[in-house]
């Protein structure tokens, strides 16, 4: 019996010790993060000694040992350095932040290249350092980059998420516990990070409404991959516009799920149009629209006389089609700049590390010729309200 009681007593002591360690760890983290934020704001002189452990202990109502741990970690991370027998000082280059950017989608797509440009411009203005890592939507490559983050001296991470990121959510979650993380574009559910995207529901609504106002009532939606938040948002906007104009639609008939590529847009559009005729097509991105455009031509139909088509993303390629593509502009440079600004709020201590932000950027309809703008002019001259059956 005594042996059992001894084991039970030891277990209780172990639990108590673990609780104490957890409390101490949380206090160390609190002191460390607050000191880091104050250092970055320039509250301490770079020419004078850093405040003593005793003084900081009183200020934070923490023990000297707790403060010592926090300072040691700041030394290890390069924010402070020690001179034997003289004291602790702020590193002279501490104002320069190192940010890693993981880009999953291919940069030959102008939308993602423009997001990168928006980030780079802001980083350069602040004199910070940007480490660019590209995965070309390879989940294993992204995983390797994420696994190495603990070994690198980084201040923050921005991820332009892609198809592959959904399979690496576990690692991204781990990283978000040690670094401020901002996710751009596709939402990654369980990850505790700031999130920047564009208003996809509004964009889908504007695109579909534009087609309806030009007289199109039978509208095919090439929707992208359903597992992506961006595709779901655009689909919701498409449905909202049809409902607003009391147009009956059948999800199974008029919505086709594709990839994000030209090829997927081409194959799905051709397969559908070989058996069914529509007035208009709303494609979930410009690449899908380009593929659909080719399918329409091969079937002996023309844009916009037979089928109006609208894309999404305002990619460079859309401007140079034989019939320039009407699209939705997501303002990618502004998206990139906002992602950097939100990250810097965290790094400078302007926002509590536990208060996460979701920023939804506005979108704009860009009207070109692929939906038949001339028809809209003719309809207005004839006094048509803009909603009717396309002949």
N, C-alpha and C positions, 0 to 999 in steps of 0.2 A: 504493500500500500504506500509505504513511504517513497518507494521508487517512482510510483505513478504520480504522487503529489509533487515530487521533485521535477519530473518531466513537465507536468502541467505548469509549475511555477516558472520553469525556464522558458516555456512557450509564451507565457504571459509577458515575461520580461522582454522576450524577442519582439513581440507585438508592440509593446510600449516603446522600445528603442526605435523600431521602424517608424512609429508615429512621430516621435521626436525628430528623427532624421528628415522625415517628409516636411515637417513644420520648418526646420532649419533651412532645408533646401529652398522652400518657397520664399523665406525671408532673404536668403542670399540672392535669389533671382530678382526679387523686388528691388533690393539695394543696387544690385549690379545694373539693371535696366534703367533705373532712375539716374544713376551716375553717368551711364553711357549717354543718355539723352542730354544731360546737362553739359557734358563734354562737347557733344556735337553742336549744341547751341552756343558754345563759346563762353560759358559762365565761369570757367576757370582759366587763369593765366597760364600761358605756355612757358613763361620765364620763371615762375615761382613754383615752390614745392606744392605738390598736391596736399590737400588737407589731411591731417593725421587721422589714424584709426580712432583715437579717443574722441576727437571732435565730430567725426562722421557718425560714430556710434551714438553720441548724444542727439545728433540731428535726426537720425533715423530710428531712435529708440531701439537700437540693436546692440548685441554684444560685440566686443572688439574682434573676437574670433570670426563672427559672421561677416563683419566689414572686411577683415583680412582675406577671407575666402573670395569675396566679391572683387576686391582689388587684384588679387592674384589672377583671377579669371580675366580681368580687363587687361592685365599685363600680357597674359598668354594670347589674347586676341589682338594685341598690338595697339590698344588705346592708350596704355600707360607704359612707362619703362622705369626701372629702378637703377639708381647709382649707389653702390655700396657706401655706407656711412654718411650719405648725403640726403637720401630720401627718394620719393616717387615723383615722377614728372609726367606731363602729358606729351605724347608723341607729336612731333612737329607736323607730320603728314596726316594727322588724324582726320582733318576736314575732308580728305579725299576718300570717298566711299567706293567700295568694290561691289558691283552688282553683276550677278550672272543672269543672262537671258537665254532661256531654252526655247528655241523656235521649232515646233513640231511640223507644221505644214511646210511645203516647199516654198522657198523664197522666189521662185520664178513666177509665182502667182502675185500680181502687183498689189493686191490687198494686204498681204502679209509683209511684203517688202515695205509698203508705206507705213504700217504699224511700227516696224523696225526703225524706219527713218524718223518717225515722231519721237521714239524713245531716245535714239542717238542724239538728236538735236538738243534735247533737254539735259541729257547726261553731260554733253560737251559744254553747255552753258555753265553748269555747276562745277566743271573741272573734275568730275568723277570718272571712274574707270568702269567700262562695260566689257564683260567677258561673254562672247557670243558662242553658243553651242547649237548646232543644227542637227536634227535627227532624221529629216525627210520621212517623217511618220513611221519610223522604225522603233517599235516598243522596246526592244533590247538595248538599242543605243541610248534611248532616253533613260532607261533603268540604270545603265552604267554611269551616266552623268549624275543621276540622283544619288547613287550609292557613294560617289566620290566627294559629295558636297561637304561631309563632315571633315574631310582632310584639307579642304581649301579654306583660305581666310576670306570669307565672304560676309558682306553686311546685309544683303537682301537678294531675293530671287524673283524674277518675273518669268512666267511660263505662258507662252502662246500655245494653248492646248490644241491637240489634234486627235485624230481617230485613235491613235495608240495610247493617249494619256489615260483613257478610261481603264486600261488594264494595269496602270501604274499608280492608281489612287492610294494604295497602301503606303508606298514610299513617299509620295508627295505629302501625305498626312504626317509622316514622321518628320520630314524636313520642315513642315510648317510649325512644328513644336520647338525648333531651334533657330529658325530664321523668319523674318517677315516675308510672306509670300503673296504675290499678286498673280491671279490667273486671268488671262485675257481670252475672250471669245467663248469657247464651249465650257459650260458649267460642270464642275467636278464634285457635285453633291456633298460628300462627307468631308471634304478638305476644309480645314479652318484657315481660310485665306480671304483676302480682299478679292473682289471680282469685278472686272470691267467688261461690259458687252454693249452692243448696240440694241436699239429697241426693235427686235425682230418681229414682234406681233404688229407693231405699227407699220413697219416696212411691208409685211405681207398684206396688210389691210390696204395700204396706199396703192400697191401694185395691182391688186385684184379690183379695187374700186375704179382705178383708171381704165382697166379693160372693160368693166361693166359700163362705164360712162361713155365709152366709144361704141356701145351697142352689142358687145359680146355677152352671151348668156351661157353658153356651153364652154366652160373653161377648165382645161386640164391643168392639174398642178403636179409638176415634177418636183418631188418634195425633199430630196436629199435623204440621208440616213435618219430614221426615226429615233435612234438612241441618242442623237445629238440635240442639246437644248436649243441650238440656233435653228435647226430644221423644224422642231416642234413649235417654236415661236412663230415662224413664218406660216406654218400650216394653220395655226390658230387665227392669224390675221386674215388668211384666205377665207376661212370659214365665216369669220365675223362679217366680212364684206358681203358675202353671198347671202347671209341671213338678213343683213340690213336692207338689201334690195329684194328680199323675199324670193330668192332664186333657189329652187329645189336642187339638191345635189346628193349624189351617192358616193360616200367615201371609197367604197370598194371599186367603183367604176372610174371615178374622176381623179383619184389621187394615186400616183405611182411613186413608190419609194426607190431612190437611186443612190449612187455614190455621189461624190462632189465633182467628178471628172467629166470632161467632154465626152469620153467614150460612153459612160453610163447614160448621159443625157441623150446621146445619139441612139443607142440600142433600145432604151425604154420608149422614146418618142416614136421610133420607126415601128416597133412592135405594136404599139397602141394605134397609130394612125393608119396602119395597113387594114385595120378592121373597123375603126370608128372615126368619124369626123367631128372636129370641134371648131369653135369660133376663135378661141384664144388659148394661149399657154402661159402660165406663170411658172417660171423655173426658179428653184430655190437659190441658185447662184448663176453668175454669168457664164461659167464654163458649161454647166448643164444646158443653158440656153443656146450656146454655140453648137453643141452636139445636136440639139433639137432642130436648129436652123438647117443643119446639113441634112438631117432626115427628111425635113419638109421639102427641101429642094430635090432630093433623090426620088421622092414620090410624085414629082411633077407638079407640086403646089408652090405657091409663092407667098412671101412675107412682104407686106401685110395684107395683100389683096384677099388671099384665101384664109390665112391664119395670122392673127396678131400674136406677138410674142414679147414678153418682158422678162428681164433677168433680175439679178440682185448682186450688189457688191461694187458696181461701177468700175470693173476691171478695165485696164487699158485695151484689151483685145476687143471689147464690145464696140469701141468707137470706130474700129477699122473694118467691121463687117460691111459687106456690100450694101446692106440696109442697116445703118447704125442702130445699136440696141438701146431701147428704153430700159432703164434700170433703177435700182435704189442705191443711193450713195450712203455708205456707213461712216464716212469721214475717218478713214483709218489712221491718218496722221494724228488727229485729235485723240483718237482712242489710245494710241501709243503714248502721247504726251500725258494723258490723264493717268495711265497705268504707272508711269514714273512718279507723277506728283503724289499719288495715293501712297506709293511705297515710301517716298521721302517723308510724308507725314508721320509714318511709323518710326522711321529711323531717327528723326529729329525729336521724337517724343511729343509731337503736337497732338497725338491721339493715343489713347490707351491701347496697349497691345492686344487686349481682349475685346476691343470694340472693332468689329469688322465692318467693311463697307461693301455695298453692292452698287455700282454706278452704271446706270443705263443711259447710253449716249443717244442723242437724237439722230434721226435719219431723214433723207430728203429724196423725193422722186425726181429723177432726171429724165425728161421727156425728149426722145429722139424720134426716129422714123419707123421703128419696127412694130408699132401698134397702130399706125395709120393716122398720124396727126392731121393730115389733110382731110380725112373723113370727119374728124372732130370739127374742123373749121366749116366744112360743108353742112354738117348737121346744125351748127349754131346759126348759119345763114338761113337755113330752112325752118328755124324756130323749134327744132327738136330739143327735148329736154336733155338728151344725151344718154338716155337709157332706153334701149329698144332691141329688137331682134336684128342681128346683123344679117344682111342679105348676101 
